[in-house]
Amino acid sequence: AVEQIGIEDFTKVELKVGTILSAEKHPKADRLLVSQVKLGSETRQIVSGIAKWYKPEEMVGKDVIVVCNLKPVKLRGVESQGMILAAGNDGDDLIVPVATGANSGCEVR
């Protein structure tokens, strides 16, 4: 069972709309994509485990929801500066929700 959190915990998560400017396969991991994501006036590199479901060229131009205040981590030697939200069931299907009509960098509430 997953521990429940209160609204005060959830409000600590910074969610913003980001536009995928470019994406490529990770050089050392078949399951990872390395994306450059525009978040308003800044661009961040985000590594995501979505290559099984999405080709790099399918991600370019998508407006996605990004968790912006995660600590940066290195995934197989490549720094990731956030997380692209995705939903799926037991690894069979995975959907990256798109934020159609929202401006890059706007907060998700």
N, C-alpha and C positions, 0 to 999 in steps of 0.2 A: 504494500500500500504506500502511496505517495503521501508525504506529510502535507497537511493543509497549511496555507499561509493566510495571514490577514491582509487587508487592503493596504496597511502601512508597509508591508513587505513588497507588494506588487508595485506600489508607487515609486519604489526605488529603481525599477527597470525603465531605462530610457529607450523608447521605441520611436524610430523615425522612418520616413519613406526614403528609400535610396534607389537611384537609377543605375542599372548595370551598364557601365561604359564598355567593358571588355571582359572576356572570360577565356580561360585556357585550362587545359588539363594540367594537373600538378606534375612536375617532372619526375617525382619519385613515388607517386601513389595513383593507381588507376581509379580509385573511388572518389578522389578529391578534385574539385574545380577551384581555381584561383581567379577571383573576380576583382576588378577595380570598380568601386561603387561610389557614385557621386551622392553626397549627403549635403545638399545646399551648396555652400562655398568650399567645402573640403571633399577630398577623394580619399577613400580608404581601401586597403586591400583586405579582402575577406576570403578565407579558405572554407569551403563547404563540402560535406560528404554527399553530394547530390549527382555525381557523374554517372551513376547507374541509371538515373532517370532523365537527366537533361544533358544534351550536348552543349558545348560552350556557346556555339552560335545561337542556340535557342534562348539563352539567357540574356544576350545583349539587347538592351532597350527596355527590359522589364523594369517596372517600378515595384520594388519589393519592400517588405517590412524588415528592418534591421534592429537588432539589439545593439545599441551603441556604447553602453557603459560596461561591457565586459573587459576584463583585463586582457591585453594582448597576449597571445600565446603563439608558439611555433609548432606547426603541424608538419612533420617530416621535413623540418628545416626551413619552412616558409612561414613568415609571420602573418597571423590573422588578427585583424583589428575590429572584430565584431562578429555577429552571427546573423545569417539570413534565416528568417523563420520559415519553417516548412511543416507540413502535416502528412502523416501516413499511418498505415495499419500494418504492423508486424513486418515491415520492410518490403511488402509486395507492391504497394503503390506509394508514391510520394508526390505531393502537390506543393508548389511554392506559390502561396497566395500573392496576387498582384493588387496594387493599390491604384487602380485606374482613376485618372482624373486628379490625383493628388500631386502636389509639387514636391520635387526633391528637397529633402531636408526638413519637411514639415513634421511636427510631432504627431504621433498616433496616440489617441486617447480613448 
